[in-house]
Amino acid sequence: MLEMLENSIKKYHNKIISAAEFIEELIELGKDVQKMDKEPEEMGLTNYEYAFYCAIANNESAQELMGKNKLRELAVVLFENVKANASIDWTIKESIKSKL
C-alpha cells in the first residue's frame, strides 16, 4: 500500500499525472485501505492473528501450497504459540538498567 502511494506521489511530482488523476488514485487507495481494515474481521482473526497471516501469506509459494484457509489456521496457531511463550528476560532488562 505504501509503495502504491509513493508511486502516485512520484508520478505527480514528475508531472506524469495531473492533480485530478492524483486525487483519483488517492481515493482508490483509500477504498483499498478501508477494504483491508475489514478483512481481519471477515476472516475471523484478531488484529494480531491477521498480522501473522499477512506475514506468512506474503509468500506466494506458501499461498499456492497451503491456500488461504490453511494459512489462516497457521496464523492463529503461530500467534497463540508466541503469546503463550512470550516472557520478559529480566536478566537483559537488569543489564540495560545498570548501564543507564
N, C-alpha and C positions, 0 to 999 in steps of 0.2 A: 504494500500500500504506500509506504513512504517513498519507495522507488518511483511509483507512478506519479506521485505528487512532485517529486524532484524533476522528473522528465517534463511534466507540464510546465513547471516554472522555467526550466531551461528553454523550452520551445517558445515561451512567451518572451523571455529576455532576449532570445536570438531572433525575435520577430518572425518566427515561423508560423505562429498562430496569432490571431487578433485577440484583443481583450475580451470580446464576446465569446470566442471559441475557448479561451482560457476559463472563463466563468462557467461555460457549459461542462468543461472537463472537471472543474471543481464540484459542480453539482452532482455529476455522475460518481465521483469519488465519495462524496457524502452519502449517496444512496448505497454504495458498496459497504461503507463503514456501518451504516445502520443495519444492513443485512447481516454483516458479520457479528454485530452485537447480539443478534437474536439466535445465532447458530448454537452456542453452548446450551441454551435452554431447550431448543428444539431437539438437540441430541441427548438431552437428559444428563448433561455434565455440569459440574460446578466450574467456576472460572479457572480454578487451579487444575482440575482434570482436563479442561479444554486446552490449557497451556501445554500440558504433556501431550495431548492429542496432536496439537499443531506441530510440536517438535518432532514427533515421530511420523506424522502424515506428510511432512515436508519432503520426505524421501520418496521419490517416485517408485523405486523398486519395492519399497515396503507397501505402498498403496496398491501396486499391481498384485503383489504376492498375497497380502492379507485382506484387502478390502476395507471399506470404511467401518463396518461393524466390528470386525476383529481389532482394528486399530483403536476403536473407541474402548473396547473391553480392556485392551492392553494399557491404555492411558489411565483408566480407573485403577487397575492393579498397580501400576507403577506409582501413581500418586499415593495410594494407600500404603504401599511399602515404604516410600520415602517418608511419609508422615509418621508412620509407626516407628521408624528407625532414626528419626531426626532427634538429635540431642545436642546440648551445648558442651563443647570441650572446655571445661573450666580451666584446664592447665594452660591452654592457649590464651584464654581471657586473662588469667593472672599474669602471664608473661608480658602481655601487652600493657596491662595496667602498671606493672613495675617499671616499664620503660618510660612511662609518662611522667 
